[in-house]
Amino acid sequence: MCNDQSSVTAYYKLVNSVLDRWVAAIVLLILSPMGLIVFSQKPPSKDGHIFTCYKFRTMTNDRDSDGNLLSDAQYLTGFGKFLRQKSLDDIIQLWSVLKGDMSFVGLRTLLIEYLPYYWERESKRHSVLP
């Protein structure tokens, strides 16, 4: 048995990566018909790497006569309401897990526009996969 801590850590990272990708592939295969209504964002990932993150389009861009966005109840689509009620609105992000840009366990992605405003401590969030 190996007592070297770095070997054990490397082993767990490999197992975690393989498990992430296998589970993501299986779930995506099952839910692939729902993947037709998606949009993408470009958030920063580990080490500041910018990647494409897919999300379901659950809202419309409709506005009232004054150009203001409608209330939550009005601009949420029927499909979007269903996805949110069942907590499935982020399930399409499994594609990013499958590609290795995200992990099942990690911090929520933030918009790239926030990068210049991070303090040194806050920027440490990019030392792990989102």
Backbone atoms as SQL, in Angstrom:
CREATE TABLE atoms (id INTEGER PRIMARY KEY, chain TEXT, resi INTEGER, resn TEXT, atom TEXT, x REAL, y REAL, z REAL);
INSERT INTO atoms VALUES
  (1, 'A', 1, 'MET', 'N', 0.840, -1.178, 0.000),
  (2, 'A', 1, 'MET', 'CA', 0.000, 0.000, 0.000),
  (3, 'A', 1, 'MET', 'C', 0.884, 1.241, 0.000),
  (4, 'A', 2, 'CYS', 'N', 0.491, 2.253, -0.721),
  (5, 'A', 2, 'CYS', 'CA', 1.299, 3.467, -0.879),
  (6, 'A', 2, 'CYS', 'C', 0.976, 4.467, 0.215),
  (7, 'A', 3, 'ASN', 'N', 1.986, 4.971, 0.895),
  (8, 'A', 3, 'ASN', 'CA', 1.780, 5.965, 1.937),
  (9, 'A', 3, 'ASN', 'C', 2.071, 7.363, 1.452),
  (10, 'A', 4, 'ASP', 'N', 2.468, 7.524, 0.239),
  (11, 'A', 4, 'ASP', 'CA', 2.812, 8.820, -0.309),
  (12, 'A', 4, 'ASP', 'C', 1.537, 9.649, -0.519),
  (13, 'A', 5, 'GLN', 'N', 1.411, 10.760, 0.204),
  (14, 'A', 5, 'GLN', 'CA', 0.211, 11.590, 0.159),
  (15, 'A', 5, 'GLN', 'C', -0.073, 12.123, -1.240),
  (16, 'A', 6, 'SER', 'N', 0.948, 12.492, -2.003),
  (17, 'A', 6, 'SER', 'CA', 0.721, 13.024, -3.347),
  (18, 'A', 6, 'SER', 'C', 0.161, 11.952, -4.280),
  (19, 'A', 7, 'SER', 'N', 0.576, 10.704, -4.098),
  (20, 'A', 7, 'SER', 'CA', 0.034, 9.610, -4.912),
  (21, 'A', 7, 'SER', 'C', -1.427, 9.369, -4.603),
  (22, 'A', 8, 'VAL', 'N', -1.779, 9.432, -3.329),
  (23, 'A', 8, 'VAL', 'CA', -3.176, 9.249, -2.920),
  (24, 'A', 8, 'VAL', 'C', -4.029, 10.387, -3.465),
  (25, 'A', 9, 'THR', 'N', -3.539, 11.616, -3.367),
  (26, 'A', 9, 'THR', 'CA', -4.273, 12.773, -3.879),
  (27, 'A', 9, 'THR', 'C', -4.465, 12.663, -5.384),
  (28, 'A', 10, 'ALA', 'N', -3.439, 12.271, -6.105),
  (29, 'A', 10, 'ALA', 'CA', -3.537, 12.106, -7.558),
  (30, 'A', 10, 'ALA', 'C', -4.550, 11.022, -7.906),
  (31, 'A', 11, 'TYR', 'N', -4.558, 9.931, -7.129),
  (32, 'A', 11, 'TYR', 'CA', -5.513, 8.846, -7.355),
  (33, 'A', 11, 'TYR', 'C', -6.948, 9.351, -7.182),
  (34, 'A', 12, 'TYR', 'N', -7.217, 10.094, -6.098),
  (35, 'A', 12, 'TYR', 'CA', -8.565, 10.600, -5.854),
  (36, 'A', 12, 'TYR', 'C', -8.993, 11.609, -6.922),
  (37, 'A', 13, 'LYS', 'N', -8.066, 12.427, -7.397),
  (38, 'A', 13, 'LYS', 'CA', -8.396, 13.364, -8.473),
  (39, 'A', 13, 'LYS', 'C', -8.781, 12.615, -9.744),
  (40, 'A', 14, 'LEU', 'N', -8.053, 11.555, -10.051),
  (41, 'A', 14, 'LEU', 'CA', -8.357, 10.745, -11.232),
  (42, 'A', 14, 'LEU', 'C', -9.715, 10.071, -11.094),
  (43, 'A', 15, 'VAL', 'N', -9.971, 9.460, -9.948),
  (44, 'A', 15, 'VAL', 'CA', -11.258, 8.792, -9.714),
  (45, 'A', 15, 'VAL', 'C', -12.398, 9.799, -9.802),
  (46, 'A', 16, 'ASN', 'N', -12.219, 10.972, -9.187),
  (47, 'A', 16, 'ASN', 'CA', -13.251, 12.007, -9.221),
  (48, 'A', 16, 'ASN', 'C', -13.531, 12.439, -10.649),
  (49, 'A', 17, 'SER', 'N', -12.501, 12.645, -11.434),
  (50, 'A', 17, 'SER', 'CA', -12.662, 13.066, -12.819),
  (51, 'A', 17, 'SER', 'C', -13.403, 12.007, -13.644),
  (52, 'A', 18, 'VAL', 'N', -13.025, 10.758, -13.490),
  (53, 'A', 18, 'VAL', 'CA', -13.663, 9.670, -14.240),
  (54, 'A', 18, 'VAL', 'C', -15.130, 9.533, -13.830),
  (55, 'A', 19, 'LEU', 'N', -15.406, 9.559, -12.521),
  (56, 'A', 19, 'LEU', 'CA', -16.790, 9.460, -12.051),
  (57, 'A', 19, 'LEU', 'C', -17.633, 10.626, -12.541),
  (58, 'A', 20, 'ASP', 'N', -17.094, 11.842, -12.461),
  (59, 'A', 20, 'ASP', 'CA', -17.809, 13.024, -12.958),
  (60, 'A', 20, 'ASP', 'C', -18.249, 12.823, -14.405),
  (61, 'A', 21, 'ARG', 'N', -17.327, 12.382, -15.221),
  (62, 'A', 21, 'ARG', 'CA', -17.611, 12.257, -16.654),
  (63, 'A', 21, 'ARG', 'C', -18.573, 11.119, -16.965),
  (64, 'A', 22, 'TRP', 'N', -18.452, 9.991, -16.289),
  (65, 'A', 22, 'TRP', 'CA', -19.360, 8.865, -16.547),
  (66, 'A', 22, 'TRP', 'C', -20.789, 9.197, -16.133),
  (67, 'A', 23, 'VAL', 'N', -20.958, 9.754, -14.953),
  (68, 'A', 23, 'VAL', 'CA', -22.308, 10.101, -14.482),
  (69, 'A', 23, 'VAL', 'C', -22.912, 11.172, -15.382),
  (70, 'A', 24, 'ALA', 'N', -22.131, 12.166, -15.758),
  (71, 'A', 24, 'ALA', 'CA', -22.624, 13.219, -16.646),
  (72, 'A', 24, 'ALA', 'C', -23.056, 12.650, -17.996),
  (73, 'A', 25, 'ALA', 'N', -22.289, 11.748, -18.546),
  (74, 'A', 25, 'ALA', 'CA', -22.627, 11.158, -19.851),
  (75, 'A', 25, 'ALA', 'C', -23.932, 10.375, -19.779),
  (76, 'A', 26, 'ILE', 'N', -24.118, 9.614, -18.733),
  (77, 'A', 26, 'ILE', 'CA', -25.345, 8.817, -18.594),
  (78, 'A', 26, 'ILE', 'C', -26.570, 9.719, -18.453),
  (79, 'A', 27, 'VAL', 'N', -26.489, 10.722, -17.582),
  (80, 'A', 27, 'VAL', 'CA', -27.629, 11.621, -17.376),
  (81, 'A', 27, 'VAL', 'C', -27.921, 12.422, -18.640),
  (82, 'A', 28, 'LEU', 'N', -26.888, 12.899, -19.323),
  (83, 'A', 28, 'LEU', 'CA', -27.105, 13.650, -20.566),
  (84, 'A', 28, 'LEU', 'C', -27.766, 12.792, -21.635),
  (85, 'A', 29, 'LEU', 'N', -27.377, 11.565, -21.727),
  (86, 'A', 29, 'LEU', 'CA', -27.986, 10.666, -22.699),
  (87, 'A', 29, 'LEU', 'C', -29.482, 10.499, -22.418),
  (88, 'A', 30, 'ILE', 'N', -29.827, 10.320, -21.178),
  (89, 'A', 30, 'ILE', 'CA', -31.229, 10.149, -20.792),
  (90, 'A', 30, 'ILE', 'C', -32.032, 11.425, -21.056),
  (91, 'A', 31, 'LEU', 'N', -31.447, 12.583, -20.774),
  (92, 'A', 31, 'LEU', 'CA', -32.171, 13.852, -20.874),
  (93, 'A', 31, 'LEU', 'C', -31.893, 14.611, -22.166),
  (94, 'A', 32, 'SER', 'N', -31.253, 13.994, -23.137),
  (95, 'A', 32, 'SER', 'CA', -30.847, 14.701, -24.360),
  (96, 'A', 32, 'SER', 'C', -31.986, 15.376, -25.125),
  (97, 'A', 33, 'PRO', 'N', -33.207, 14.843, -25.152),
  (98, 'A', 33, 'PRO', 'CA', -34.262, 15.560, -25.882),
  (99, 'A', 33, 'PRO', 'C', -34.556, 16.957, -25.326),
  (100, 'A', 34, 'MET', 'N', -34.314, 17.162, -24.039),
  (101, 'A', 34, 'MET', 'CA', -34.555, 18.483, -23.450),
  (102, 'A', 34, 'MET', 'C', -33.469, 19.475, -23.829),
  (103, 'A', 35, 'GLY', 'N', -32.377, 19.017, -24.389),
  (104, 'A', 35, 'GLY', 'CA', -31.252, 19.880, -24.713),
  (105, 'A', 35, 'GLY', 'C', -31.446, 20.748, -25.933),
  (106, 'A', 36, 'LEU', 'N', -32.626, 20.751, -26.485),
  (107, 'A', 36, 'LEU', 'CA', -32.879, 21.536, -27.688),
  (108, 'A', 36, 'LEU', 'C', -33.085, 23.020, -27.406),
  (109, 'A', 37, 'ILE', 'N', -33.387, 23.384, -26.164),
  (110, 'A', 37, 'ILE', 'CA', -33.663, 24.768, -25.817),
  (111, 'A', 37, 'ILE', 'C', -32.568, 25.256, -24.869),
  (112, 'A', 38, 'VAL', 'N', -31.421, 25.614, -25.421),
  (113, 'A', 38, 'VAL', 'CA', -30.295, 26.015, -24.586),
  (114, 'A', 38, 'VAL', 'C', -29.680, 27.322, -25.089),
  (115, 'A', 39, 'PHE', 'N', -28.934, 27.966, -24.211),
  (116, 'A', 39, 'PHE', 'CA', -28.097, 29.092, -24.601),
  (117, 'A', 39, 'PHE', 'C', -26.762, 28.913, -23.905),
  (118, 'A', 40, 'SER', 'N', -25.788, 29.712, -24.236),
  (119, 'A', 40, 'SER', 'CA', -24.464, 29.533, -23.645),
  (120, 'A', 40, 'SER', 'C', -23.950, 30.824, -23.023),
  (121, 'A', 41, 'GLN', 'N', -23.078, 30.650, -22.044),
  (122, 'A', 41, 'GLN', 'CA', -22.353, 31.737, -21.408),
  (123, 'A', 41, 'GLN', 'C', -20.874, 31.387, -21.459),
  (124, 'A', 42, 'LYS', 'N', -20.027, 32.361, -21.203),
  (125, 'A', 42, 'LYS', 'CA', -18.584, 32.124, -21.186),
  (126, 'A', 42, 'LYS', 'C', -18.022, 32.577, -19.829),
  (127, 'A', 43, 'PRO', 'N', -18.191, 31.731, -18.784),
  (128, 'A', 43, 'PRO', 'CA', -17.642, 32.091, -17.476),
  (129, 'A', 43, 'PRO', 'C', -16.197, 31.617, -17.312),
  (130, 'A', 44, 'PRO', 'N', -15.488, 32.190, -16.329),
  (131, 'A', 44, 'PRO', 'CA', -14.135, 31.705, -16.041),
  (132, 'A', 44, 'PRO', 'C', -14.189, 30.420, -15.222),
  (133, 'A', 45, 'SER', 'N', -13.217, 29.547, -15.444),
  (134, 'A', 45, 'SER', 'CA', -13.125, 28.274, -14.737),
  (135, 'A', 45, 'SER', 'C', -11.805, 28.234, -13.976),
  (136, 'A', 46, 'LYS', 'N', -11.305, 27.038, -13.750),
  (137, 'A', 46, 'LYS', 'CA', -10.044, 26.866, -13.031),
  (138, 'A', 46, 'LYS', 'C', -8.912, 27.603, -13.741),
  (139, 'A', 47, 'ASP', 'N', -8.100, 28.284, -12.962),
  (140, 'A', 47, 'ASP', 'CA', -6.956, 29.060, -13.457),
  (141, 'A', 47, 'ASP', 'C', -7.380, 30.171, -14.417),
  (142, 'A', 48, 'GLY', 'N', -8.637, 30.634, -14.325),
  (143, 'A', 48, 'GLY', 'CA', -9.115, 31.722, -15.164),
  (144, 'A', 48, 'GLY', 'C', -9.449, 31.321, -16.587),
  (145, 'A', 49, 'HIS', 'N', -9.378, 30.027, -16.890),
  (146, 'A', 49, 'HIS', 'CA', -9.717, 29.517, -18.230),
  (147, 'A', 49, 'HIS', 'C', -11.177, 29.841, -18.541),
  (148, 'A', 50, 'ILE', 'N', -11.427, 30.454, -19.687),
  (149, 'A', 50, 'ILE', 'CA', -12.791, 30.779, -20.110),
  (150, 'A', 50, 'ILE', 'C', -13.336, 29.584, -20.896),
  (151, 'A', 51, 'PHE', 'N', -14.525, 29.127, -20.544),
  (152, 'A', 51, 'PHE', 'CA', -15.129, 27.989, -21.226),
  (153, 'A', 51, 'PHE', 'C', -16.581, 28.303, -21.577),
  (154, 'A', 52, 'THR', 'N', -17.170, 27.474, -22.408),
  (155, 'A', 52, 'THR', 'CA', -18.568, 27.643, -22.780),
  (156, 'A', 52, 'THR', 'C', -19.428, 26.805, -21.850),
  (157, 'A', 53, 'CYS', 'N', -20.350, 27.467, -21.156),
  (158, 'A', 53, 'CYS', 'CA', -21.249, 26.822, -20.216),
  (159, 'A', 53, 'CYS', 'C', -22.665, 26.912, -20.789),
  (160, 'A', 54, 'TYR', 'N', -23.339, 25.782, -20.910),
  (161, 'A', 54, 'TYR', 'CA', -24.677, 25.745, -21.489),
  (162, 'A', 54, 'TYR', 'C', -25.734, 25.793, -20.401),
  (163, 'A', 55, 'LYS', 'N', -26.829, 26.483, -20.690),
  (164, 'A', 55, 'LYS', 'CA', -27.940, 26.600, -19.757),
  (165, 'A', 55, 'LYS', 'C', -29.246, 26.518, -20.531),
  (166, 'A', 56, 'PHE', 'N', -30.297, 26.046, -19.863),
  (167, 'A', 56, 'PHE', 'CA', -31.618, 26.038, -20.489),
  (168, 'A', 56, 'PHE', 'C', -32.175, 27.445, -20.518),
  (169, 'A', 57, 'ARG', 'N', -32.838, 27.779, -21.614),
  (170, 'A', 57, 'ARG', 'CA', -33.528, 29.060, -21.694),
  (171, 'A', 57, 'ARG', 'C', -34.879, 28.877, -21.021),
  (172, 'A', 58, 'THR', 'N', -35.028, 29.446, -19.824),
  (173, 'A', 58, 'THR', 'CA', -36.256, 29.305, -19.055),
  (174, 'A', 58, 'THR', 'C', -37.097, 30.576, -19.059),
  (175, 'A', 59, 'MET', 'N', -36.550, 31.658, -19.615),
  (176, 'A', 59, 'MET', 'CA', -37.255, 32.937, -19.612),
  (177, 'A', 59, 'MET', 'C', -37.292, 33.515, -21.023),
  (178, 'A', 60, 'THR', 'N', -38.220, 34.391, -21.238),
  (179, 'A', 60, 'THR', 'CA', -38.280, 35.130, -22.499),
  (180, 'A', 60, 'THR', 'C', -37.594, 36.480, -22.299),
  (181, 'A', 61, 'ASN', 'N', -37.388, 37.198, -23.365),
  (182, 'A', 61, 'ASN', 'CA', -36.843, 38.558, -23.286),
  (183, 'A', 61, 'ASN', 'C', -37.936, 39.593, -23.478),
  (184, 'A', 62, 'ASP', 'N', -39.186, 39.191, -23.293),
  (185, 'A', 62, 'ASP', 'CA', -40.314, 40.090, -23.508),
  (186, 'A', 62, 'ASP', 'C', -40.264, 41.272, -22.549),
  (187, 'A', 63, 'ARG', 'N', -40.745, 42.409, -23.039),
  (188, 'A', 63, 'ARG', 'CA', -40.766, 43.646, -22.244),
  (189, 'A', 63, 'ARG', 'C', -42.146, 44.283, -22.334),
  (190, 'A', 64, 'ASP', 'N', -42.446, 45.138, -21.375),
  (191, 'A', 64, 'ASP', 'CA', -43.723, 45.834, -21.413),
  (192, 'A', 64, 'ASP', 'C', -43.631, 47.013, -22.380),
  (193, 'A', 65, 'SER', 'N', -44.695, 47.791, -22.476),
  (194, 'A', 65, 'SER', 'CA', -44.747, 48.897, -23.444),
  (195, 'A', 65, 'SER', 'C', -43.709, 49.979, -23.155),
  (196, 'A', 66, 'ASP', 'N', -43.203, 50.057, -21.914),
  (197, 'A', 66, 'ASP', 'CA', -42.172, 51.043, -21.550),
  (198, 'A', 66, 'ASP', 'C', -40.759, 50.500, -21.732),
  (199, 'A', 67, 'GLY', 'N', -40.630, 49.250, -22.172),
  (200, 'A', 67, 'GLY', 'CA', -39.319, 48.651, -22.391),
  (201, 'A', 67, 'GLY', 'C', -38.731, 47.960, -21.175),
  (202, 'A', 68, 'ASN', 'N', -39.510, 47.845, -20.096),
  (203, 'A', 68, 'ASN', 'CA', -39.037, 47.172, -18.881),
  (204, 'A', 68, 'ASN', 'C', -39.284, 45.677, -18.991),
  (205, 'A', 69, 'LEU', 'N', -38.371, 44.886, -18.399),
  (206, 'A', 69, 'LEU', 'CA', -38.583, 43.443, -18.358),
  (207, 'A', 69, 'LEU', 'C', -39.853, 43.139, -17.573),
  (208, 'A', 70, 'LEU', 'N', -40.541, 42.094, -17.976),
  (209, 'A', 70, 'LEU', 'CA', -41.760, 41.687, -17.289),
  (210, 'A', 70, 'LEU', 'C', -41.426, 41.061, -15.938),
  (211, 'A', 71, 'SER', 'N', -42.423, 40.897, -15.092),
  (212, 'A', 71, 'SER', 'CA', -42.210, 40.281, -13.782),
  (213, 'A', 71, 'SER', 'C', -41.834, 38.807, -13.962),
  (214, 'A', 72, 'ASP', 'N', -41.300, 38.208, -12.918),
  (215, 'A', 72, 'ASP', 'CA', -40.882, 36.803, -12.974),
  (216, 'A', 72, 'ASP', 'C', -42.012, 35.899, -13.449),
  (217, 'A', 73, 'ALA', 'N', -43.204, 36.120, -12.938),
  (218, 'A', 73, 'ALA', 'CA', -44.351, 35.269, -13.296),
  (219, 'A', 73, 'ALA', 'C', -44.706, 35.404, -14.770),
  (220, 'A', 74, 'GLN', 'N', -44.437, 36.553, -15.369),
  (221, 'A', 74, 'GLN', 'CA', -44.832, 36.804, -16.748),
  (222, 'A', 74, 'GLN', 'C', -43.789, 36.347, -17.771),
  (223, 'A', 75, 'TYR', 'N', -42.507, 36.450, -17.446),
  (224, 'A', 75, 'TYR', 'CA', -41.517, 36.122, -18.473),
  (225, 'A', 75, 'TYR', 'C', -40.949, 34.716, -18.355),
  (226, 'A', 76, 'LEU', 'N', -41.371, 33.955, -17.374),
  (227, 'A', 76, 'LEU', 'CA', -40.960, 32.566, -17.237),
  (228, 'A', 76, 'LEU', 'C', -41.800, 31.712, -18.179),
  (229, 'A', 77, 'THR', 'N', -41.149, 30.919, -19.025),
  (230, 'A', 77, 'THR', 'CA', -41.881, 30.061, -19.963),
  (231, 'A', 77, 'THR', 'C', -42.481, 28.869, -19.216),
  (232, 'A', 78, 'GLY', 'N', -43.463, 28.203, -19.832),
  (233, 'A', 78, 'GLY', 'CA', -44.047, 27.016, -19.215),
  (234, 'A', 78, 'GLY', 'C', -43.007, 25.940, -18.985),
  (235, 'A', 79, 'PHE', 'N', -42.156, 25.731, -19.989),
  (236, 'A', 79, 'PHE', 'CA', -41.065, 24.762, -19.874),
  (237, 'A', 79, 'PHE', 'C', -40.100, 25.188, -18.773),
  (238, 'A', 80, 'GLY', 'N', -39.811, 26.496, -18.719),
  (239, 'A', 80, 'GLY', 'CA', -38.911, 27.020, -17.703),
  (240, 'A', 80, 'GLY', 'C', -39.469, 26.860, -16.305),
  (241, 'A', 81, 'LYS', 'N', -40.756, 27.069, -16.148),
  (242, 'A', 81, 'LYS', 'CA', -41.395, 26.897, -14.845),
  (243, 'A', 81, 'LYS', 'C', -41.283, 25.442, -14.386),
  (244, 'A', 82, 'PHE', 'N', -41.529, 24.505, -15.319),
  (245, 'A', 82, 'PHE', 'CA', -41.401, 23.078, -15.008),
  (246, 'A', 82, 'PHE', 'C', -39.970, 22.740, -14.589),
  (247, 'A', 83, 'LEU', 'N', -38.982, 23.210, -15.365),
  (248, 'A', 83, 'LEU', 'CA', -37.583, 22.913, -15.054),
  (249, 'A', 83, 'LEU', 'C', -37.198, 23.439, -13.678),
  (250, 'A', 84, 'ARG', 'N', -37.630, 24.650, -13.359),
  (251, 'A', 84, 'ARG', 'CA', -37.281, 25.237, -12.063),
  (252, 'A', 84, 'ARG', 'C', -37.991, 24.528, -10.912),
  (253, 'A', 85, 'GLN', 'N', -39.254, 24.168, -11.095),
  (254, 'A', 85, 'GLN', 'CA', -39.981, 23.457, -10.039),
  (255, 'A', 85, 'GLN', 'C', -39.330, 22.117, -9.723),
  (256, 'A', 86, 'LYS', 'N', -38.822, 21.438, -10.732),
  (257, 'A', 86, 'LYS', 'CA', -38.191, 20.123, -10.552),
  (258, 'A', 86, 'LYS', 'C', -36.681, 20.225, -10.318),
  (259, 'A', 87, 'SER', 'N', -36.164, 21.450, -10.210),
  (260, 'A', 87, 'SER', 'CA', -34.731, 21.707, -10.012),
  (261, 'A', 87, 'SER', 'C', -33.882, 21.093, -11.119),
  (262, 'A', 88, 'LEU', 'N', -34.353, 21.168, -12.349),
  (263, 'A', 88, 'LEU', 'CA', -33.629, 20.620, -13.498),
  (264, 'A', 88, 'LEU', 'C', -33.043, 21.710, -14.396),
  (265, 'A', 89, 'ASP', 'N', -33.170, 22.985, -14.005),
  (266, 'A', 89, 'ASP', 'CA', -32.749, 24.060, -14.891),
  (267, 'A', 89, 'ASP', 'C', -31.247, 24.105, -15.147),
  (268, 'A', 90, 'ASP', 'N', -30.433, 23.536, -14.274),
  (269, 'A', 90, 'ASP', 'CA', -28.982, 23.525, -14.486),
  (270, 'A', 90, 'ASP', 'C', -28.465, 22.180, -14.970),
  (271, 'A', 91, 'ILE', 'N', -29.341, 21.234, -15.246),
  (272, 'A', 91, 'ILE', 'CA', -28.928, 19.875, -15.607),
  (273, 'A', 91, 'ILE', 'C', -28.101, 19.842, -16.901),
  (274, 'A', 92, 'ILE', 'N', -28.318, 20.776, -17.793),
  (275, 'A', 92, 'ILE', 'CA', -27.586, 20.815, -19.064),
  (276, 'A', 92, 'ILE', 'C', -26.100, 21.114, -18.825),
  (277, 'A', 93, 'GLN', 'N', -25.772, 21.637, -17.651),
  (278, 'A', 93, 'GLN', 'CA', -24.368, 21.905, -17.340),
  (279, 'A', 93, 'GLN', 'C', -23.563, 20.628, -17.186),
  (280, 'A', 94, 'LEU', 'N', -24.237, 19.488, -17.192),
  (281, 'A', 94, 'LEU', 'CA', -23.516, 18.215, -17.180),
  (282, 'A', 94, 'LEU', 'C', -22.621, 18.083, -18.408),
  (283, 'A', 95, 'TRP', 'N', -22.982, 18.773, -19.480),
  (284, 'A', 95, 'TRP', 'CA', -22.133, 18.770, -20.677),
  (285, 'A', 95, 'TRP', 'C', -20.758, 19.343, -20.331),
  (286, 'A', 96, 'SER', 'N', -20.734, 20.403, -19.521),
  (287, 'A', 96, 'SER', 'CA', -19.458, 20.997, -19.103),
  (288, 'A', 96, 'SER', 'C', -18.693, 20.058, -18.180),
  (289, 'A', 97, 'VAL', 'N', -19.408, 19.271, -17.377),
  (290, 'A', 97, 'VAL', 'CA', -18.757, 18.269, -16.530),
  (291, 'A', 97, 'VAL', 'C', -18.136, 17.192, -17.414),
  (292, 'A', 98, 'LEU', 'N', -18.889, 16.776, -18.414),
  (293, 'A', 98, 'LEU', 'CA', -18.398, 15.751, -19.334),
  (294, 'A', 98, 'LEU', 'C', -17.144, 16.210, -20.070),
  (295, 'A', 99, 'LYS', 'N', -17.094, 17.482, -20.453),
  (296, 'A', 99, 'LYS', 'CA', -15.920, 18.029, -21.141),
  (297, 'A', 99, 'LYS', 'C', -14.748, 18.276, -20.202),
  (298, 'A', 100, 'GLY', 'N', -14.998, 18.265, -18.879),
  (299, 'A', 100, 'GLY', 'CA', -13.927, 18.494, -17.912),
  (300, 'A', 100, 'GLY', 'C', -13.761, 19.937, -17.505),
  (301, 'A', 101, 'ASP', 'N', -14.692, 20.830, -17.918),
  (302, 'A', 101, 'ASP', 'CA', -14.616, 22.239, -17.540),
  (303, 'A', 101, 'ASP', 'C', -15.221, 22.508, -16.165),
  (304, 'A', 102, 'MET', 'N', -16.094, 21.601, -15.700),
  (305, 'A', 102, 'MET', 'CA', -16.750, 21.753, -14.411),
  (306, 'A', 102, 'MET', 'C', -16.691, 20.413, -13.679),
  (307, 'A', 103, 'SER', 'N', -17.027, 20.457, -12.389),
  (308, 'A', 103, 'SER', 'CA', -17.099, 19.254, -11.574),
  (309, 'A', 103, 'SER', 'C', -18.452, 19.242, -10.871),
  (310, 'A', 104, 'PHE', 'N', -18.873, 18.075, -10.377),
  (311, 'A', 104, 'PHE', 'CA', -20.123, 18.007, -9.629),
  (312, 'A', 104, 'PHE', 'C', -20.048, 18.826, -8.348),
  (313, 'A', 105, 'VAL', 'N', -18.872, 18.878, -7.749),
  (314, 'A', 105, 'VAL', 'CA', -18.686, 19.635, -6.515),
  (315, 'A', 105, 'VAL', 'C', -17.746, 20.787, -6.815),
  (316, 'A', 106, 'GLY', 'N', -18.229, 21.993, -6.604),
  (317, 'A', 106, 'GLY', 'CA', -17.406, 23.169, -6.860),
  (318, 'A', 106, 'GLY', 'C', -18.216, 24.434, -6.670),
  (319, 'A', 107, 'LEU', 'N', -17.580, 25.554, -6.872),
  (320, 'A', 107, 'LEU', 'CA', -18.242, 26.842, -6.709),
  (321, 'A', 107, 'LEU', 'C', -19.097, 27.162, -7.931),
  (322, 'A', 108, 'ARG', 'N', -20.128, 27.970, -7.735),
  (323, 'A', 108, 'ARG', 'CA', -20.986, 28.400, -8.837),
  (324, 'A', 108, 'ARG', 'C', -20.185, 29.317, -9.759),
  (325, 'A', 109, 'THR', 'N', -20.427, 29.196, -11.053),
  (326, 'A', 109, 'THR', 'CA', -19.736, 30.064, -12.000),
  (327, 'A', 109, 'THR', 'C', -20.279, 31.484, -11.886),
  (328, 'A', 110, 'LEU', 'N', -19.392, 32.436, -12.097),
  (329, 'A', 110, 'LEU', 'CA', -19.777, 33.845, -12.115),
  (330, 'A', 110, 'LEU', 'C', -19.475, 34.403, -13.500),
  (331, 'A', 111, 'LEU', 'N', -20.049, 35.547, -13.798),
  (332, 'A', 111, 'LEU', 'CA', -19.835, 36.157, -15.107),
  (333, 'A', 111, 'LEU', 'C', -18.408, 36.668, -15.249),
  (334, 'A', 112, 'ILE', 'N', -17.916, 36.640, -16.460),
  (335, 'A', 112, 'ILE', 'CA', -16.548, 37.082, -16.750),
  (336, 'A', 112, 'ILE', 'C', -16.358, 38.569, -16.421),
  (337, 'A', 113, 'GLU', 'N', -17.437, 39.329, -16.449),
  (338, 'A', 113, 'GLU', 'CA', -17.360, 40.767, -16.158),
  (339, 'A', 113, 'GLU', 'C', -16.905, 41.054, -14.729),
  (340, 'A', 114, 'TYR', 'N', -17.037, 40.072, -13.832),
  (341, 'A', 114, 'TYR', 'CA', -16.656, 40.270, -12.436),
  (342, 'A', 114, 'TYR', 'C', -15.161, 40.093, -12.195),
  (343, 'A', 115, 'LEU', 'N', -14.429, 39.512, -13.118),
  (344, 'A', 115, 'LEU', 'CA', -13.006, 39.219, -12.915),
  (345, 'A', 115, 'LEU', 'C', -12.172, 40.414, -12.449),
  (346, 'A', 116, 'PRO', 'N', -12.328, 41.604, -13.056),
  (347, 'A', 116, 'PRO', 'CA', -11.488, 42.723, -12.608),
  (348, 'A', 116, 'PRO', 'C', -11.790, 43.199, -11.190),
  (349, 'A', 117, 'TYR', 'N', -12.928, 42.813, -10.632),
  (350, 'A', 117, 'TYR', 'CA', -13.332, 43.302, -9.321),
  (351, 'A', 117, 'TYR', 'C', -12.969, 42.362, -8.174),
  (352, 'A', 118, 'TYR', 'N', -12.388, 41.182, -8.470),
  (353, 'A', 118, 'TYR', 'CA', -12.028, 40.237, -7.419),
  (354, 'A', 118, 'TYR', 'C', -10.871, 40.764, -6.596),
  (355, 'A', 119, 'TRP', 'N', -10.965, 40.607, -5.293),
  (356, 'A', 119, 'TRP', 'CA', -9.830, 40.845, -4.427),
  (357, 'A', 119, 'TRP', 'C', -8.944, 39.620, -4.525),
  (358, 'A', 120, 'GLU', 'N', -7.740, 39.707, -3.999),
  (359, 'A', 120, 'GLU', 'CA', -6.811, 38.579, -4.092),
  (360, 'A', 120, 'GLU', 'C', -7.421, 37.318, -3.483),
  (361, 'A', 121, 'ARG', 'N', -8.064, 37.458, -2.345),
  (362, 'A', 121, 'ARG', 'CA', -8.671, 36.289, -1.680),
  (363, 'A', 121, 'ARG', 'C', -9.813, 35.714, -2.529),
  (364, 'A', 122, 'GLU', 'N', -10.620, 36.563, -3.126),
  (365, 'A', 122, 'GLU', 'CA', -11.746, 36.102, -3.942),
  (366, 'A', 122, 'GLU', 'C', -11.277, 35.396, -5.210),
  (367, 'A', 123, 'SER', 'N', -10.155, 35.814, -5.747),
  (368, 'A', 123, 'SER', 'CA', -9.655, 35.201, -6.981),
  (369, 'A', 123, 'SER', 'C', -9.180, 33.765, -6.760),
  (370, 'A', 124, 'LYS', 'N', -9.024, 33.359, -5.510),
  (371, 'A', 124, 'LYS', 'CA', -8.626, 31.977, -5.213),
  (372, 'A', 124, 'LYS', 'C', -9.715, 30.983, -5.597),
  (373, 'A', 125, 'ARG', 'N', -10.925, 31.464, -5.856),
  (374, 'A', 125, 'ARG', 'CA', -12.010, 30.577, -6.287),
  (375, 'A', 125, 'ARG', 'C', -11.670, 29.900, -7.603),
  (376, 'A', 126, 'HIS', 'N', -10.729, 30.458, -8.353),
  (377, 'A', 126, 'HIS', 'CA', -10.345, 29.887, -9.635),
  (378, 'A', 126, 'HIS', 'C', -9.205, 28.862, -9.516),
  (379, 'A', 127, 'SER', 'N', -8.939, 28.413, -8.299),
  (380, 'A', 127, 'SER', 'CA', -7.939, 27.366, -8.129),
  (381, 'A', 127, 'SER', 'C', -8.580, 25.973, -8.194),
  (382, 'A', 128, 'VAL', 'N', -9.914, 25.934, -8.310),
  (383, 'A', 128, 'VAL', 'CA', -10.654, 24.672, -8.445),
  (384, 'A', 128, 'VAL', 'C', -11.665, 24.797, -9.580),
  (385, 'A', 129, 'LEU', 'N', -12.147, 23.658, -10.059),
  (386, 'A', 129, 'LEU', 'CA', -13.187, 23.684, -11.079),
  (387, 'A', 129, 'LEU', 'C', -14.501, 24.153, -10.484),
  (388, 'A', 130, 'PRO', 'N', -15.274, 24.929, -11.256),
  (389, 'A', 130, 'PRO', 'CA', -16.595, 25.340, -10.744),
  (390, 'A', 130, 'PRO', 'C', -17.552, 24.161, -10.724);
